[in-house]
Amino acid sequence: MKKLFLKISSLFLMMTATVQSQDWPNFERFSADNKKIGLPTENEKRVVFMGNSITQGWIAYGNPKLFKENPYINRGISGQTTPQMLVRFRADVIALKPKAVVILAGINDIAGNTGPSSLEMIQDNLISMVQLAQANNIKVILSSILPANKFNWRPEVYPAEQVIKMNAFIKKYAEENNCIYIDYYTPMVDDKKGLKVAYSEDGVHPNKKGYAIMTPLVQEAIDKALKGN
């Protein structure tokens, strides 16, 4: 009987892991919350933040008040890459009917979190998210990738130059396609093309001091995007 129970338990765990692995974009993460939030009120200036752990960290410890005191919805998921974000973009952004979306993405693609990814692939995914948003009358705020010159979880990858190239693309694309660009890179980079030690514990994720640099920059961009709305 005990052996049978162990086999059933093992089978259940395997089935659970399989279901989780099948939810590659992690739709389940915000499914219930999205239903609870519902549609915005008539005069609500709703903004969705789409991103990875850097966006997630903003509400977790970086500056929770930004989201508590404003109609801002955080849809960051740790470790995610742009293809995952693109797949869940309708569910976690468009369906919430925001006035604007803040997109901060790309560093995990460079790290290869979901497999090898060229800069062109990252760019294509960002473009697709922008086009989806604009087709639904959502203002787009594109963020620079934060500086990084190492990954603790992928020490064989040297991301500094790829980050610089991606940011040049994002800035140019934003200017040419009616998006607002946020430059986090310039005030946060050190002389080795990495994230300043004062702003991060691991060289990738900002600490509270890092978010203190980022918060007024994103608020300025949001104010600009929503002006006249």
C-alpha positions in Angstrom: 0.0 0.0 0.0 2.8 2.3 0.9 4.6 1.6 -2.4 1.4 2.3 -4.3 1.0 5.6 -2.5 4.6 6.6 -3.3 4.0 5.7 -7.0 0.8 7.7 -7.1 2.6 10.7 -5.4 5.5 10.5 -7.8 3.1 10.3 -10.8 1.2 13.4 -9.4 4.4 15.4 -9.1 5.5 14.4 -12.6 2.1 15.5 -14.0 2.3 18.8 -12.1 5.7 19.5 -13.4 4.6 18.7 -16.9 1.6 21.1 -16.7 3.9 23.9 -15.3 6.4 23.3 -18.1 3.6 23.5 -20.7 2.7 27.0 -19.4 5.9 28.4 -20.9 4.8 32.1 -20.9 3.4 31.6 -17.4 -0.2 32.7 -18.1 -1.2 31.3 -14.7 0.9 33.8 -12.8 -1.5 36.7 -13.2 -4.6 35.0 -14.4 -6.6 35.4 -11.2 -5.4 38.9 -10.6 -6.3 40.0 -14.1 -9.9 38.8 -13.5 -10.1 40.6 -10.2 -8.7 43.9 -11.5 -11.3 44.1 -14.4 -11.6 47.0 -16.7 -10.4 50.5 -15.8 -12.9 53.2 -14.5 -13.8 56.0 -16.8 -11.1 58.4 -15.8 -8.5 55.9 -14.6 -5.1 56.5 -16.1 -4.0 52.8 -16.0 -0.4 51.8 -16.8 0.9 48.3 -17.1 4.6 47.5 -16.5 5.7 44.5 -18.6 9.0 42.9 -17.9 11.2 40.5 -16.0 12.7 40.3 -12.5 13.8 43.9 -12.7 10.1 45.0 -13.1 9.0 42.4 -10.6 11.5 43.7 -8.1 10.1 47.2 -8.4 6.9 46.2 -6.6 8.4 43.6 -4.4 11.1 45.8 -2.7 12.3 48.6 -5.0 9.4 51.0 -4.6 6.1 49.4 -3.8 4.5 52.8 -3.2 4.7 53.5 -6.9 2.1 50.8 -7.5 0.1 51.3 -4.4 -0.4 55.1 -4.9 -1.0 55.0 -8.6 -3.2 53.0 -11.0 -0.1 51.1 -12.1 -0.1 47.3 -12.6 3.1 45.3 -12.4 3.3 42.3 -14.7 7.0 41.4 -14.3 8.0 37.8 -14.1 11.5 36.8 -13.0 13.7 35.2 -15.6 11.5 35.9 -18.6 12.6 36.7 -22.1 10.9 38.7 -24.8 9.3 35.8 -26.6 7.6 34.8 -23.3 6.4 38.4 -22.8 5.1 38.6 -26.3 3.0 35.5 -25.9 1.4 36.8 -22.7 1.1 40.4 -23.9 -2.6 40.2 -24.8 -3.5 38.6 -21.5 -1.3 40.7 -19.2 -1.4 44.0 -21.0 -4.0 44.5 -23.8 -6.9 42.8 -21.9 -6.4 45.2 -19.0 -7.1 48.2 -21.3 -4.3 50.5 -20.0 -3.6 54.0 -21.3 0.1 53.1 -21.5 2.6 50.2 -21.2 6.1 50.4 -19.9 8.3 47.7 -21.5 11.6 46.8 -19.9 13.0 43.6 -21.5 15.9 41.9 -23.2 18.6 41.2 -20.6 17.5 37.6 -20.1 17.5 37.0 -23.9 21.1 38.1 -23.9 21.8 35.7 -21.1 20.1 32.9 -23.1 17.5 32.1 -20.4 15.2 30.4 -23.0 17.9 29.4 -25.4 20.2 31.2 -27.9 18.8 34.5 -29.1 20.2 37.0 -31.6 19.8 40.7 -31.2 17.5 40.7 -34.2 15.3 38.2 -32.5 15.0 40.4 -29.4 14.3 43.4 -31.6 11.6 41.6 -33.5 9.8 40.6 -30.3 10.0 44.2 -29.0 8.6 45.5 -32.2 5.7 43.0 -32.1 4.8 44.1 -28.6 4.9 47.8 -29.7 2.7 47.1 -32.7 0.2 45.1 -30.6 0.0 48.0 -28.1 -0.4 50.7 -30.7 -3.0 48.8 -32.6 -5.0 48.9 -29.3 -4.5 52.6 -28.7 -2.0 52.0 -25.9 0.9 54.5 -25.5 4.3 52.7 -25.5 7.2 53.5 -23.2 10.3 51.6 -24.2 13.0 51.3 -21.5 16.7 50.9 -22.1 18.3 47.7 -20.8 20.2 48.3 -17.6 24.0 48.1 -17.8 25.4 44.7 -17.2 28.9 43.2 -17.9 28.4 39.8 -16.2 25.8 37.2 -15.3 26.4 35.2 -12.1 24.2 32.4 -13.5 25.9 32.5 -16.9 29.6 33.5 -16.3 30.6 32.5 -19.9 28.4 35.3 -21.3 29.8 38.8 -21.7 26.8 41.0 -22.2 28.1 44.6 -22.1 28.5 45.3 -25.8 25.2 43.5 -26.7 23.4 45.7 -24.1 24.9 48.8 -25.8 23.8 47.7 -29.2 20.3 46.8 -28.0 19.9 50.2 -26.4 20.9 52.0 -29.5 18.3 50.1 -31.4 15.6 50.7 -28.8 16.3 54.4 -28.7 16.2 54.8 -32.4 13.1 52.6 -32.8 11.3 54.6 -30.1 12.1 57.9 -31.8 10.9 56.7 -35.2 7.7 54.9 -34.0 6.0 57.3 -31.7 7.2 55.7 -28.5 8.8 57.3 -25.4 12.3 56.1 -24.5 13.6 55.9 -21.0 17.4 56.0 -20.6 18.2 54.1 -17.4 21.6 53.1 -18.8 23.5 56.4 -18.7 22.9 57.3 -15.0 23.5 53.8 -13.8 26.6 52.6 -15.8 30.1 52.4 -14.4 33.5 52.8 -16.1 33.5 49.0 -17.0 30.1 49.1 -18.8 28.5 47.4 -15.8 25.9 48.4 -13.3 27.4 50.7 -10.6 28.1 48.8 -7.3 26.0 51.4 -5.4 22.9 50.4 -7.4 23.1 46.6 -7.3 24.3 43.7 -5.3 24.8 41.3 -8.2 25.5 43.5 -11.2 22.1 42.9 -12.8 19.3 43.6 -10.4 18.9 47.1 -9.0 18.7 47.6 -5.2 16.6 50.3 -3.6 19.2 52.9 -4.5 19.0 51.7 -8.1 15.2 51.9 -8.1 15.5 55.4 -6.6 17.2 56.4 -9.9 14.7 54.6 -12.1 11.5 55.7 -10.5 11.5 59.4 -11.3 12.6 58.6 -14.9 9.7 56.2 -15.4 7.3 58.6 -13.8 8.4 61.4 -16.1 7.9 59.2 -19.1 4.4 58.2 -17.9 3.4 61.8 -17.4 4.6 62.6 -20.9 2.7 59.6 -22.4 -0.5 60.4 -20.6 -0.4 64.2 -21.2 -3.7 65.2 -22.8 -5.4 61.8 -22.0 
